[in-house]
Amino acid sequence: MGMRVESCDFFVVGSGIGGLMSALYLAPHGRVLLVTKKKLDDCNTNRAQGGIACVMEAGDSFEQHVSDTLIAGAGLCNEQVVRAIVSGGPARIADLEAMGVRFNPRADGEPGYDLGREGGHSQRRVLHAGDITGQRVESVLVERVLNHPNIQTLEHTVVIDLITTGWLKQPGENRCVGAYVLDQPSGEIYAVRTPCTVLATGGCGKVYLYTSNPDIATGDGVALAWRAGAAIANMEFIQFHPTCLYHPQAKRFLISEAVRGEGAELVDAEGHPFMKKYDPRGALAPRDIVARAIDSEMKRTGAAYCCLDIRHKSKEFLRERFPDIFDTCYKFGIDMSKDLIPIVPSAHYCCGGVQATVDGVTSLPGLCAVGETACTGLHGANRLASNSLLEALVCAYETAGRLASHPQHLPEPLRIPDWQYGTAVASDEAVMVAHNWMEIRTCMWDYVGIVRTDNRLERARRRIRNLRREIREYYFDYLVTPDTLELRNLALVAELIVRSALRRKESRGLHYTLDYPSMKRLAKDTVLPGRKR
């Protein structure tokens, strides 16, 4: 009996806002199979505190939002892309509301929204649902997806590799025709056969030792796309969120940028403000500037952390505006209305990814990418706060629209060969996976962090390459498991980040190097072609 092969019209990988909205927009046009490697709500979207940046009121304008995005992106945004995504926002917010998402209304009872302001924004334009916006959006979309007759969802399902006609040695243009996947509960490996694959797997924060991302953020989409032959762009631009709660029990808990938007000041451990020394916008400067300033202050003083000070706001206000953040801090013995909040930067968002257009087109036909997995040109060298959920919404809609109006077809005949187990056996060396995982993350944190040098990057490249060789041998010697697949992807993404960083001989946005502290006059994307078959 041969390997099982599942067929579908659209194959969506990932269950954050990009994947769920892609599935919902595609469902009227064919059968959708959506897979996710953990549970549906185990994603970065579910942890998004701030909200969705969108022009919603008369005092704001698309031009201002575009300008703020371009300034934050440090000369590397694609202005046409920025305009398309910013102007497409209000209609997509209306879609969310039609599905049942509710954003905070104005406190005075007048029509409109309680809009927040975050670093880099010239206006209040961040729609939010308390300080758990992502969780509210995710829960509504998950319910919609689970109840749609045209969408099949599979949890605990890991994509091993994409299948291309080049790999199958079929004549003609190389294109993606599906994937091999691993069903975690049973251990079965089978194939998905499809003319349209949409990667929406989120980011790669777990490549760093300290990150705000959940454990699933291992860069799977970027690794899958690169191995299949798709181009990857701008992986050197890793955004470090400036304010992750510094507490031994507070794993991955962010203090939202919206706290600074409501007047919190950044201070050192002694309570002295310092941001004005680094930028006239103070605590509301873009994230790259704030993260470097905090890093600089910690190194200057030798302190393990800096602090946020919002003690001038009342306990009633803070509980109302930031209920989750207030309760979490309080649980750790920090009263936001009376105490300084200790914070450190942590890896948060990847501005690079699979090179893609607003409607999901990549360099590999049959393969689309949306959300954090993609690099559309919106973020440039530094993402403007709360533009990420906006991008995922608009790009999911545009990608589905293109696929619906231009139906894709598989080449015929197309036979997907059975998965080859070879001489692989079950592993009895799980310690190797754990050790290599930690070594990669420590190496990236120490040598490819907020401030870089060529020497550090070269050291990282040598170490990561050696680790990748070990991991490849391990991968082929033993039966695949979710842990080995994530480790394989993590190591590849780490190398892509290092290679991209070594190519950029300037400091721009999130890439700051002591060897080239100034910006070049002409900005270019860093593009790495995918692996050749």
Summary of the structure (lengths in Angstrom):
residues: 533
radius of gyration: 22.5
end to end distance: 29.1
largest distance: 70.6
contacts: 1970
relative contact order: 0.17
helix: 38%
strand: 17%
